[in-house]
Amino acid sequence: MLISSPWLSRSALAVAPELLGCQLVRSWPDGRQLTAVIVETEAYTAGDPACHAYRRQTPRNRVMFGPAGYSYIYLIYGMYHCFNVVTDREGVPSAVLVRAVDLVTIPDWLVGYRQEKSWRWGAGPGKLCQLLAIDRQFSDRPLHPRAGLWLETPSPEWQARLQHPAAIVQTTRIGLTQGADRPWRWYVKDAVSVSKP
């Protein structure tokens, strides 16, 4: 089931852990499609010194101010894209960084994609964007099948898996110089695709 904007119109701190187990789906005009399960997220919100919109609104971060349900994509190190889901009510800068995904299945056309083990293909924000061919063309666009990139609710198997009290780990975010002490990172404890610091 497609995840709607109203569900995302909450604080990133509420949405980030609940995105675990949800599916990120990418489709191409030629009919190809990849579905990946989100296994790691980080929250960024108003008043957070690590948030791109901490100081003021700019042309780059404008999408973070709403409405919810849009993509915010930026480059790190001048070469790796990072995919964020815009959250919260309009006017409040807030987003969830998707840090890692696990592919549901590996289609024939993706066999041999990388030399490393397939469960590491989406282990990191830059790697998952490479895997799903997500770049800045998707930034400031709604997460919807018409756009070729969208979110779906967890499968029954993942819903059951995440019911266990110890299934999700909450910890501090990775790779930050400011706001590094805030425990706003969540990941699925036994997921092999979780990124590494």
Accessible surface in RSA format (square Angstrom, percent):
REM  Atomic radii and reference values for relative SASA: ProtOr
REM  Chains: A
REM  Algorithm: Lee & Richards
REM  Probe-radius: 1.40
REM  Slices: 20
REM RES _ NUM      All-atoms   Total-Side   Main-Chain    Non-polar    All polar
REM                ABS   REL    ABS   REL    ABS   REL    ABS   REL    ABS   REL
RES MET A   1   172.80  89.5 131.70  87.2  41.10  97.9 111.82  95.1  60.98  80.8
RES LEU A   2    70.97  39.5  54.18  38.8  16.79  42.2  54.18  38.1  16.79  45.2
RES ILE A   3    13.58   7.7   3.39   2.5  10.20  24.6   6.27   4.5   7.31  19.8
RES SER A   4    55.39  46.8  48.46  64.7   6.93  16.0  38.18  81.3  17.20  24.1
RES SER A   5    53.06  44.8  48.23  64.4   4.83  11.1  23.30  49.6  29.75  41.7
RES PRO A   6   101.43  73.9  85.08  77.6  16.35  59.4  89.91  74.2  11.52  71.6
RES TRP A   7    84.73  34.0  76.39  37.0   8.35  19.6  61.69  32.9  23.04  37.4
RES LEU A   8     2.24   1.2   2.24   1.6   0.00   0.0   2.24   1.6   0.00   0.0
RES SER A   9    49.61  41.9  31.18  41.6  18.44  42.5  18.20  38.8  31.41  44.0
RES ARG A  10    72.39  30.4  66.62  34.0   5.77  13.7  56.13  76.7  16.26   9.9
RES SER A  11    41.52  35.1  35.80  47.8   5.72  13.2  31.73  67.6   9.79  13.7
RES ALA A  12     0.00   0.0   0.00   0.0   0.00   0.0   0.00   0.0   0.00   0.0
RES LEU A  13    63.94  35.6  55.95  40.0   7.99  20.1  56.08  39.4   7.86  21.1
RES ALA A  14    38.31  35.2  29.58  45.6   8.74  19.9  37.33  52.6   0.98   2.6
RES VAL A  15     0.00   0.0   0.00   0.0   0.00   0.0   0.00   0.0   0.00   0.0
RES ALA A  16     0.00   0.0   0.00   0.0   0.00   0.0   0.00   0.0   0.00   0.0
RES PRO A  17    29.58  21.6  26.73  24.4   2.85  10.4  26.81  22.1   2.77  17.2
RES GLU A  18    86.56  49.7  72.52  54.9  14.04  33.4  34.82  67.3  51.74  42.2
RES LEU A  19     0.00   0.0   0.00   0.0   0.00   0.0   0.00   0.0   0.00   0.0
RES LEU A  20     3.33   1.9   0.00   0.0   3.33   8.4   0.00   0.0   3.33   9.0
RES GLY A  21     0.06   0.1   0.00   N/A   0.06   0.1   0.00   0.0   0.06   0.1
RES CYS A  22     2.14   1.6   2.14   2.4   0.00   0.0   0.00   0.0   2.14   2.3
RES GLN A  23    28.77  16.1  28.77  21.0   0.00   0.0   0.80   1.7  27.97  21.2
RES LEU A  24     0.00   0.0   0.00   0.0   0.00   0.0   0.00   0.0   0.00   0.0
RES VAL A  25     1.44   0.9   1.44   1.3   0.00   0.0   1.44   1.3   0.00   0.0
RES ARG A  26    15.20   6.4  15.20   7.7   0.00   0.0   0.00   0.0  15.20   9.2
RES SER A  27    25.65  21.7  23.28  31.1   2.37   5.5  11.76  25.0  13.89  19.5
RES TRP A  28    35.74  14.3  26.53  12.8   9.21  21.6  20.38  10.9  15.36  24.9
RES PRO A  29   145.24 105.9 100.93  92.0  44.31 161.1 114.68  94.7  30.56 189.9
RES ASP A  30   101.68  71.2  60.57  60.3  41.10  97.2  49.85 117.3  51.83  51.7
RES GLY A  31    65.38  80.6   0.00   N/A  65.38  80.6  38.10 104.5  27.28  61.1
RES ARG A  32    83.18  34.9  76.89  39.2   6.29  15.0  34.74  47.5  48.44  29.4
RES GLN A  33    92.48  51.7  74.07  54.1  18.41  43.8  17.11  36.4  75.37  57.2
RES LEU A  34     2.74   1.5   1.38   1.0   1.36   3.4   2.74   1.9   0.00   0.0
RES THR A  35    31.22  22.2  25.92  26.3   5.30  12.6  14.27  19.2  16.95  25.6
RES ALA A  36     0.00   0.0   0.00   0.0   0.00   0.0   0.00   0.0   0.00   0.0
RES VAL A  37     5.69   3.7   5.69   5.1   0.00   0.0   5.69   4.9   0.00   0.0
RES ILE A  38     0.00   0.0   0.00   0.0   0.00   0.0   0.00   0.0   0.00   0.0
RES VAL A  39     0.14   0.1   0.14   0.1   0.00   0.0   0.14   0.1   0.00   0.0
RES GLU A  40     0.00   0.0   0.00   0.0   0.00   0.0   0.00   0.0   0.00   0.0
RES THR A  41     0.00   0.0   0.00   0.0   0.00   0.0   0.00   0.0   0.00   0.0
RES GLU A  42     0.40   0.2   0.40   0.3   0.00   0.0   0.00   0.0   0.40   0.3
RES ALA A  43     0.00   0.0   0.00   0.0   0.00   0.0   0.00   0.0   0.00   0.0
RES TYR A  44    21.78  10.2  21.78  12.4   0.00   0.0  16.75  12.6   5.03   6.2
RES THR A  45    15.83  11.3  15.80  16.0   0.03   0.1   9.31  12.5   6.52   9.9
RES ALA A  46    51.37  47.2  33.23  51.3  18.14  41.3  35.45  49.9  15.92  42.2
RES GLY A  47    51.89  64.0   0.00   N/A  51.89  64.0  32.44  89.0  19.45  43.6
RES ASP A  48     0.00   0.0   0.00   0.0   0.00   0.0   0.00   0.0   0.00   0.0
RES PRO A  49    34.11  24.9  21.71  19.8  12.40  45.1  21.71  17.9  12.40  77.1
RES ALA A  50    19.23  17.7   0.88   1.4  18.34  41.7   8.56  12.0  10.67  28.3
RES CYS A  51     6.37   4.8   0.34   0.4   6.03  14.2   0.15   0.4   6.22   6.7
RES HIS A  52    69.07  37.8  42.97  29.9  26.10  66.8  26.65  27.5  42.42  49.4
RES ALA A  53     5.51   5.1   0.00   0.0   5.51  12.5   0.09   0.1   5.42  14.4
RES TYR A  54    99.23  46.3  75.64  43.0  23.59  61.4  33.71  25.3  65.51  80.8
RES ARG A  55   184.84  77.6 149.05  76.0  35.80  85.2  53.60  73.3 131.24  79.5
RES ARG A  56   159.57  67.0 148.56  75.7  11.01  26.2  64.08  87.6  95.49  57.9
RES GLN A  57    95.62  53.5  71.95  52.6  23.67  56.4  21.36  45.5  74.26  56.3
RES THR A  58    37.82  26.9  32.92  33.4   4.90  11.7  34.62  46.5   3.19   4.8
RES PRO A  59   131.22  95.6 107.87  98.3  23.35  84.9 113.52  93.7  17.70 110.0
RES ARG A  60   137.73  57.8 117.22  59.8  20.51  48.8  66.84  91.4  70.88  43.0
RES ASN A  61     3.92   2.7   3.92   3.8   0.00   0.0   0.47   1.1   3.44   3.3
RES ARG A  62   120.27  50.5 118.65  60.5   1.63   3.9  38.50  52.6  81.77  49.6
RES VAL A  63     8.29   5.5   5.35   4.8   2.94   7.1   6.87   6.0   1.41   3.8
RES MET A  64     3.57   1.8   3.57   2.4   0.00   0.0   3.57   3.0   0.00   0.0
RES PHE A  65    35.94  18.0  34.25  21.2   1.68   4.4  34.25  20.8   1.68   4.8
RES GLY A  66    16.13  19.9   0.00   N/A  16.13  19.9   0.09   0.3  16.03  35.9
RES PRO A  67    60.58  44.1  60.02  54.7   0.56   2.0  60.51  50.0   0.07   0.4
RES ALA A  68     3.70   3.4   0.03   0.0   3.67   8.3   0.03   0.0   3.67   9.7
RES GLY A  69     5.04   6.2   0.00   N/A   5.04   6.2   2.22   6.1   2.82   6.3
RES TYR A  70    59.96  28.0  59.96  34.1   0.00   0.0  21.47  16.1  38.49  47.5
RES SER A  71     1.87   1.6   1.87   2.5   0.00   0.0   0.00   0.0   1.87   2.6
RES TYR A  72     3.72   1.7   3.72   2.1   0.00   0.0   3.72   2.8   0.00   0.0
RES ILE A  73     5.59   3.2   0.00   0.0   5.59  13.5   0.00   0.0   5.59  15.2
RES TYR A  74    26.85  12.5  25.09  14.3   1.76   4.6   9.49   7.1  17.36  21.4
RES LEU A  75    50.81  28.3  34.37  24.6  16.44  41.3  34.37  24.1  16.44  44.2
RES ILE A  76    51.81  29.5  47.77  35.6   4.05   9.8  51.81  37.3   0.00   0.0
RES TYR A  77   186.06  86.9 143.91  81.9  42.15 109.7 112.32  84.4  73.74  90.9
RES GLY A  78    64.64  79.7   0.00   N/A  64.64  79.7  31.77  87.2  32.88  73.6
RES MET A  79   119.91  62.1  96.59  63.9  23.33  55.5  73.15  62.2  46.76  61.9
RES TYR A  80    75.74  35.4  75.01  42.7   0.73   1.9  38.83  29.2  36.92  45.5
RES HIS A  81    40.69  22.2  38.73  26.9   1.96   5.0  23.45  24.2  17.24  20.1
RES CYS A  82     2.11   1.6   2.11   2.4   0.00   0.0   0.00   0.0   2.11   2.3
RES PHE A  83     0.03   0.0   0.00   0.0   0.03   0.1   0.00   0.0   0.03   0.1
RES ASN A  84     5.27   3.6   5.27   5.1   0.00   0.0   0.00   0.0   5.27   5.1
RES VAL A  85     0.00   0.0   0.00   0.0   0.00   0.0   0.00   0.0   0.00   0.0
RES VAL A  86     0.00   0.0   0.00   0.0   0.00   0.0   0.00   0.0   0.00   0.0
RES THR A  87     0.00   0.0   0.00   0.0   0.00   0.0   0.00   0.0   0.00   0.0
RES ASP A  88    13.98   9.8  13.40  13.3   0.58   1.4   0.00   0.0  13.98  13.9
RES ARG A  89   161.57  67.8 157.64  80.4   3.93   9.4  63.32  86.5  98.25  59.5
RES GLU A  90   127.04  72.9 101.74  77.0  25.30  60.2  35.10  67.9  91.94  75.1
RES GLY A  91    49.43  61.0   0.00   N/A  49.43  61.0  29.84  81.9  19.59  43.9
RES VAL A  92    26.08  17.2  25.44  23.0   0.64   1.5  26.08  22.7   0.00   0.0
RES PRO A  93    15.64  11.4  15.64  14.3   0.00   0.0  15.64  12.9   0.00   0.0
RES SER A  94     0.00   0.0   0.00   0.0   0.00   0.0   0.00   0.0   0.00   0.0
RES ALA A  95     0.83   0.8   0.83   1.3   0.00   0.0   0.83   1.2   0.00   0.0
RES VAL A  96     0.00   0.0   0.00   0.0   0.00   0.0   0.00   0.0   0.00   0.0
RES LEU A  97     7.10   4.0   7.10   5.1   0.00   0.0   7.10   5.0   0.00   0.0
RES VAL A  98     0.00   0.0   0.00   0.0   0.00   0.0   0.00   0.0   0.00   0.0
RES ARG A  99    21.08   8.9  21.08  10.7   0.00   0.0   0.00   0.0  21.08  12.8
RES ALA A 100     0.00   0.0   0.00   0.0   0.00   0.0   0.00   0.0   0.00   0.0
RES VAL A 101     1.16   0.8   0.00   0.0   1.16   2.8   0.00   0.0   1.16   3.2
RES ASP A 102    38.69  27.1  37.46  37.3   1.22   2.9   2.07   4.9  36.61  36.5
RES LEU A 103    25.53  14.2   6.75   4.8  18.78  47.2   6.75   4.7  18.78  50.5
RES VAL A 104    77.11  50.7  48.80  44.2  28.31  68.2  54.24  47.1  22.87  62.0
RES THR A 105    96.69  68.8  87.82  89.0   8.87  21.1  68.02  91.4  28.67  43.3
RES ILE A 106    70.69  40.2  46.03  34.3  24.65  59.4  46.03  33.1  24.65  66.9
RES PRO A 107    33.26  24.2  22.26  20.3  11.01  40.0  33.26  27.5   0.00   0.0
RES ASP A 108   133.13  93.3 116.64 116.1  16.49  39.0  37.27  87.7  95.86  95.6
RES TRP A 109   103.05  41.4  65.68  31.8  37.36  87.7  71.09  37.9  31.96  51.9
RES LEU A 110    11.88   6.6  10.42   7.5   1.46   3.7  11.88   8.3   0.00   0.0
RES VAL A 111   108.68  71.5  84.77  76.7  23.91  57.6  86.02  74.7  22.66  61.5
RES GLY A 112    60.19  74.2   0.00   N/A  60.19  74.2  34.49  94.6  25.71  57.6
RES TYR A 113    72.52  33.9  41.36  23.5  31.17  81.1  47.59  35.8  24.93  30.7
RES ARG A 114    83.23  34.9  69.44  35.4  13.79  32.8  18.96  25.9  64.27  39.0
RES GLN A 115   186.45 104.3 151.27 110.6  35.18  83.8  68.59 146.0 117.86  89.4
RES GLU A 116    63.84  36.7  45.67  34.5  18.17  43.3  37.15  71.9  26.68  21.8
RES LYS A 117   130.91  63.9 125.58  77.1   5.33  12.7  72.34  65.1  58.57  62.4
RES SER A 118    39.93  33.7  29.50  39.4  10.43  24.0   9.05  19.3  30.88  43.3
RES TRP A 119   113.71  45.6 109.53  53.0   4.19   9.8  99.35  53.0  14.37  23.3
RES ARG A 120    42.01  17.6  42.01  21.4   0.00   0.0  20.61  28.2  21.40  13.0
RES TRP A 121     9.85   4.0   9.85   4.8   0.00   0.0   9.85   5.2   0.00   0.0
RES GLY A 122     2.47   3.0   0.00   N/A   2.47   3.0   0.05   0.1   2.41   5.4
RES ALA A 123     7.67   7.1   0.00   0.0   7.67  17.4   0.00   0.0   7.67  20.3
RES GLY A 124     6.86   8.5   0.00   N/A   6.86   8.5   6.86  18.8   0.00   0.0
RES PRO A 125    15.75  11.5  15.73  14.3   0.02   0.1  15.75  13.0   0.00   0.0
RES GLY A 126     8.47  10.5   0.00   N/A   8.47  10.5   5.28  14.5   3.19   7.2
RES LYS A 127    48.88  23.8  48.01  29.5   0.86   2.1  34.24  30.8  14.63  15.6
RES LEU A 128     0.02   0.0   0.02   0.0   0.00   0.0   0.02   0.0   0.00   0.0
RES CYS A 129     2.69   2.0   1.37   1.5   1.32   3.1   1.68   4.2   1.01   1.1
RES GLN A 130    85.50  47.8  64.69  47.3  20.81  49.6  35.03  74.6  50.47  38.3
RES LEU A 131     7.12   4.0   0.76   0.5   6.36  16.0   0.76   0.5   6.36  17.1
RES LEU A 132     0.00   0.0   0.00   0.0   0.00   0.0   0.00   0.0   0.00   0.0
RES ALA A 133    42.58  39.2  31.25  48.2  11.33  25.8  41.26  58.1   1.32   3.5
RES ILE A 134     3.34   1.9   0.00   0.0   3.34   8.0   0.08   0.1   3.25   8.8
RES ASP A 135    51.07  35.8  51.07  50.8   0.00   0.0  13.94  32.8  37.12  37.0
RES ARG A 136   137.42  57.7 125.08  63.8  12.34  29.4  36.83  50.3 100.59  61.0
RES GLN A 137   104.86  58.6  80.60  58.9  24.26  57.8  39.74  84.6  65.13  49.4
RES PHE A 138     7.99   4.0   7.81   4.8   0.18   0.5   7.81   4.7   0.18   0.5
RES SER A 139    27.86  23.5  17.53  23.4  10.33  23.8  10.98  23.4  16.88  23.6
RES ASP A 140    54.64  38.3  40.61  40.4  14.03  33.2  17.77  41.8  36.87  36.8
RES ARG A 141    85.50  35.9  84.95  43.3   0.54   1.3  27.66  37.8  57.84  35.1
RES PRO A 142    63.00  45.9  61.18  55.8   1.82   6.6  61.18  50.5   1.82  11.3
RES LEU A 143    14.34   8.0   3.81   2.7  10.54  26.5   3.82   2.7  10.53  28.3
RES HIS A 144    48.22  26.4  48.22  33.5   0.00   0.0  31.64  32.6  16.58  19.3
RES PRO A 145    56.51  41.2  44.94  41.0  11.58  42.1  45.19  37.3  11.32  70.3
RES ARG A 146   203.95  85.6 165.43  84.3  38.52  91.7  80.96 110.6 123.00  74.5
RES ALA A 147    13.19  12.1   5.73   8.8   7.46  17.0   7.83  11.0   5.36  14.2
RES GLY A 148     9.27  11.4   0.00   N/A   9.27  11.4   9.07  24.9   0.20   0.4
RES LEU A 149     1.79   1.0   1.72   1.2   0.08   0.2   1.72   1.2   0.08   0.2
RES TRP A 150    19.50   7.8  19.50   9.4   0.00   0.0  17.46   9.3   2.04   3.3
RES LEU A 151     1.51   0.8   1.11   0.8   0.40   1.0   1.11   0.8   0.40   1.1
RES GLU A 152    45.58  26.2  45.58  34.5   0.00   0.0   0.90   1.7  44.67  36.5
RES THR A 153    46.36  33.0  44.19  44.8   2.17   5.2  34.58  46.4  11.77  17.8
RES PRO A 154    27.27  19.9  21.15  19.3   6.12  22.3  21.15  17.5   6.12  38.0
RES SER A 155    30.48  25.8  24.85  33.2   5.63  13.0  27.40  58.3   3.08   4.3
RES PRO A 156   101.14  73.7  94.99  86.6   6.16  22.4  96.42  79.6   4.72  29.3
RES GLU A 157   125.69  72.2 114.21  86.4  11.48  27.3  68.60 132.7  57.08  46.6
RES TRP A 158    30.92  12.4  30.71  14.9   0.21   0.5  13.81   7.4  17.11  27.8
RES GLN A 159    89.27  49.9  85.49  62.5   3.78   9.0  25.73  54.8  63.55  48.2
RES ALA A 160    70.10  64.5  51.97  80.2  18.13  41.3  57.56  81.1  12.54  33.2
RES ARG A 161    91.68  38.5  75.26  38.4  16.42  39.1  46.16  63.1  45.52  27.6
RES LEU A 162    30.56  17.0  16.35  11.7  14.21  35.7  16.35  11.5  14.21  38.2
RES GLN A 163   140.76  78.7 118.10  86.3  22.66  54.0  42.99  91.5  97.77  74.2
RES HIS A 164   117.10  64.0 106.88  74.3  10.21  26.1  79.20  81.6  37.90  44.1
RES PRO A 165   130.90  95.4  91.26  83.2  39.64 144.1 103.88  85.8  27.02 167.9
RES ALA A 166    48.77  44.8  38.42  59.3  10.35  23.5  46.46  65.4   2.31   6.1
RES ALA A 167    13.49  12.4   5.20   8.0   8.30  18.9  13.47  19.0   0.03   0.1
RES ILE A 168    61.47  35.0  42.10  31.4  19.37  46.7  42.10  30.3  19.37  52.6
RES VAL A 169    39.15  25.8  36.63  33.2   2.52   6.1  39.15  34.0   0.00   0.0
RES GLN A 170   100.20  56.0  72.31  52.8  27.89  66.4  19.66  41.8  80.54  61.1
RES THR A 171    42.37  30.1  36.33  36.8   6.05  14.4  16.42  22.1  25.96  39.2
RES THR A 172    57.50  40.9  55.00  55.8   2.50   6.0  28.48  38.2  29.02  43.9
RES ARG A 173    11.08   4.7   0.00   0.0  11.08  26.4   0.00   0.0  11.08   6.7
RES ILE A 174    28.38  16.2  19.24  14.3   9.14  22.0  22.29  16.0   6.10  16.5
RES GLY A 175    78.61  96.9   0.00   N/A  78.61  96.9  39.29 107.8  39.32  88.1
RES LEU A 176    48.59  27.1  26.97  19.3  21.62  54.4  28.94  20.3  19.65  52.9
RES THR A 177   137.80  98.0 101.54 102.9  36.26  86.4  85.10 114.3  52.70  79.7
RES GLN A 178    94.44  52.8  87.41  63.9   7.03  16.7  31.13  66.3  63.31  48.0
RES GLY A 179    12.36  15.2   0.00   N/A  12.36  15.2   2.86   7.8   9.50  21.3
RES ALA A 180    43.15  39.7  34.98  54.0   8.18  18.6  35.22  49.6   7.94  21.0
RES ASP A 181   117.17  82.1  96.19  95.7  20.98  49.6  46.11 108.5  71.06  70.9
RES ARG A 182    70.82  29.7  69.54  35.5   1.27   3.0  15.85  21.7  54.96  33.3
RES PRO A 183    64.81  47.2  64.81  59.1   0.00   0.0  64.81  53.5   0.00   0.0
RES TRP A 184    38.56  15.5  38.56  18.7   0.00   0.0  24.49  13.1  14.07  22.8
RES ARG A 185    18.80   7.9  18.80   9.6   0.00   0.0   0.00   0.0  18.80  11.4
RES TRP A 186    17.65   7.1  17.65   8.5   0.00   0.0  10.76   5.7   6.89  11.2
RES TYR A 187    48.18  22.5  48.18  27.4   0.00   0.0  12.81   9.6  35.36  43.6
RES VAL A 188     0.47   0.3   0.47   0.4   0.00   0.0   0.47   0.4   0.00   0.0
RES LYS A 189   128.07  62.5 109.46  67.2  18.61  44.3  62.42  56.2  65.66  69.9
RES ASP A 190    98.36  68.9  75.95  75.6  22.40  53.0  45.93 108.1  52.43  52.3
RES ALA A 191    12.38  11.4   0.86   1.3  11.53  26.2   2.94   4.1   9.44  25.0
RES VAL A 192    85.52  56.3  71.85  65.0  13.67  32.9  80.20  69.7   5.32  14.4
RES SER A 193     0.16   0.1   0.16   0.2   0.00   0.0   0.00   0.0   0.16   0.2
RES VAL A 194    20.16  13.3  16.65  15.1   3.51   8.5  16.65  14.5   3.51   9.5
RES SER A 195     7.25   6.1   2.70   3.6   4.55  10.5   2.70   5.7   4.55   6.4
RES LYS A 196   152.01  74.2 131.65  80.8  20.36  48.5  77.93  70.1  74.08  78.9
RES PRO A 197   138.76 101.1  83.58  76.2  55.18 200.6 106.34  87.8  32.43 201.5
END  Absolute sums over single chains surface
CHAIN  1 A     9621.8       7550.5       2071.3       5270.1       4351.7
END  Absolute sums over all chains
TOTAL          9621.8       7550.5       2071.3       5270.1       4351.7
